[in-house]
Amino acid sequence: MNTTINERVLALVADKAEVPPARLSLDSTLEDIGLDSLHLMEIALWAQKEYGVVIAEGELHHEQTLAEALALLDARTGATA
Amino acid sequence: MGRAAVLAGVGSAVPDRVVTNDMYAARMDTTDEWIRTRTGIRERRHLERGSATSDLAAEAGRRALKSAGVGAVDAVVLATTTPDHPCPATAPTVAAALGLGTVPAYDVGAVCSGFLYALASGAGLIALGTAERVLVIGAEAFTTIIDQSDRGTAPIFGDGAGAVVLSAGDQSQPGALLAFDLGSDGDLADLIIIPGGGSRQRASGLPAAPGDEYMAMHGREVFRHAVLRMTESSRTVLARTGWDVGSLDWLVGHQANVRILRAVADHLGLAQERAFVNVDRYGNTAAASIPLALDDAATTGLITPGDRIVLTAFGGGATWGAIALEWPNLAVA
């Protein structure tokens, strides 16, 4: 896992869910964290802007845990520290 | 400097009837909080029964002519998705209602990007020398094509109109339309569509399926394409004017959703507060939203003479565009 992108995604998720990053649980689903469908699209667009990858609609979804979402973004962006 | 189309007047008109989020919550499975957090919309206006697009268009046009201090124009260009009738176009009705005589008058259809396309068309008439002055209007009775029982679309849209007068001038004048970028992608036609009522359905020999007379929208994909296209188009006109994004005073984007506007600002590297927002009060008024926003921003004193402005929109088609100008010293209501 890439630490840099994980930290950036966690900060982004915390900002969107309006909770302190320390309160985020990796085992929580994106829905339980409080992200709506447009938040997921905003995160996908952020990944496109920052890393040039297109995350298709549905790749990020509400039933995913935060850990799964981090793994997906890590794998898809292929970012290096 | 070269001949240019220069903004010489602005006006708008909205129906009196205010429809709040709570009014939707009272009759469908939604809440004020749900609508606000996903769209930024608090209320919108609905046309009075018996009124139509041309009524709003004529009122906005009248105010724009007054702002410009003129009583005559050489052409009327109307951007609308909701003409009074499928045939004929609505612009001649508006021209007649305004007593503008037998000037050329036509509709432009590019849904939510329509006003930018209409501005380009009006500026083209001026560039050709066909017109010295053009009334460009964006007007919608958009609620007439929305299923008012659909919680996914009903709370989003509203009715309204805005208009500007373009006059022949030169590029050094404040108000000159300095750079244009327009685009479309017909492969995305299904993103925002009214399936029935057009030649595709009529020529099939089959009646329209129930509900096919209403607009359907793939919200999340529209969100994605809107953010990317509005960002790219804005960048294009910034490059053409040579303006640094940091020198931009206002991004006046199509008022579809406050989260789209914030995302576009973010992608452009523009401070959030530079993105003008009035979608909270009017909802998405499609082709009317940009001139309605301009009139609102000018009337309330947010936009002041000399401000560098980029207008940008994304809409059905798919279509998109951006136009750059420096705000002129206009008389506003």
Interface residues (C-beta under 8 A of the other chain):
Chain A: D36 S37 L38 L40 M41 E42 A44 L45 Q48 K49 E57
Chain B: T37 R38 G219 R220 E221 F223 R224 V227 L228 R259 A263 H267
